[in-house]
């Protein structure tokens, strides 16, 4: 079985955390981004590296990312 890993690597903390999902869906990508933003409530910019998966390019994700400095 193939899984999708949504992870976060805070450079200053030198830690990796995340969650494995069974499906590659936009809703899972957006949920992961929201959890990362919640971990940095100070509003500091977050830089996301995402592959070319179409689930990462939806209008909801782009709008949310722009609004939340991601």
Secondary structure, DSSP 4 states (H G I P E B T S, - for coil): ---EEEEEEETTTTEEEEEEESS--HHHHHHHHHHHHHHTTT---------S-GGGS-HHHHHHHHHTT-
